[in-house]
């Protein structure tokens, strides 16, 4: 069973109940089986487990919880700790759920949290916007797609990026390269470590030591960021 809680920035977390299937969930939440598959790449739809958390790629707040968001009860949850987690009063949580018995919560049960949904945590590492950055240039630099950047930054307007703004990079993408005292260089077509080292008056060994993130120094990618260390 996959116990990892999936990333679900634009949908709703849902705990599997007895009898659930992707087909039944797609009908219940007005989505498609393929959309649920894509939102849960690590889940085997033929082996769903009761209590397993998956992502339903649609937002349910408007119909189920106006002004708040839907929360799926997890093991150990109580109204007290849910209220404390989202900085609301227990009384407000009880009032938003008149048909729910706080003393008999069930794993997978949906309750309404009368608060603004907190921003989804960044599943990868963050990046600070610099002058001239666009989603396209950042995607090229880190070897991802613009669609992947949009998916992990649902509340960011790509047309209104601000210098100093922090955005999220997808899982598996290395963060900005540390380069204290040096400069960051964007690999161009035709570049090799030898040519770059020669251009900046250093050895390939010095350049390699400053860039331990390079898994294969002989396979530089256009748009990749490397550190040109400060030479004393």
C-alpha positions, 0 to 999 in steps of 0.5 A, a space after each residue: 500500500 502506498 502511504 505517501 500523501 499525494 500532491 494535490 494543489 488544485 484538487 481534493 484529497 480523498 480517503 478510499 472507502 469500501 467499494 470505491 473504484 476509479 470509475 465510481 469516483 469519476 462518476 461521483 466527482 464529475 471527472 474522468 478515470 484518466 484524470 484521476 490516474 494522472 493525478 495519482 501516478 504512484 497508485 495502482 487503481 486495481 489495488 486500492 486500500 481502504 483509508 488510502 489517500 488519493 487526489 481527486 483532481 477537482 475542487 469540491 469546496 464550492 458545493 460542499 463547503 462554501 467559504 471554506 474547504 473540504 478536509 478528509 479525516 485521517 488517523 488520529 484526527 479530532 476536531 480539536 487538533 483540526 481546529 488548532 491546525 487551521 487556526 479556527 475555533 472548535 465551535 466554528 468547526 462544529 457549526 460548519 458540520 452540524 451532521 457530524 459527531 465530533 466524538 465518532 470521526 471516521 477515517 475518510 470522512 469529509 468535514 468542512 473547515 470554515 477557513 481559507 485553504 492554506 497554500 499547498 506546500 512546495 513538493 520540491 525546492 523553491 526558486 527566487 525570480 530574477 530579472 528577465 525570468 519567465 516560466 519558459 526560461 525557468 523550464 528550459 533552465 531546469 529541464 522541465 515543462 511550463 505545464 509542470 511549473 504551472 501545476 506546482 504553482 497554481 496560485 502564480 500568474 506566469 505573466 506577472 512574475 516579480 523579482 524576488 518572488 519565490 516559486 516552486 520547482 517540481 519534485 526531483 529538480 535541483 534547486 539553485 546552484 550554490 556559488 558563493 563569491 562566483 557567478 552563475 553561467 547558463 550553458 550555451 549551444 556548443 559549450 564544453 567544460 573545457 571551453 568554459 574553463 578556458 574562457 574563465 582562466 581556470 582548469 576543468 578540475 576546478 570547474 568540476 569541483 565547483 559543480 558537484 551536481 553535474 552527474 556527467 560533465 561530458 553531457 552539458 545541457 543547453 540552458 543548464 546553470 553552472 557555477 564559475 567559482 571565484 579564483 583568488 
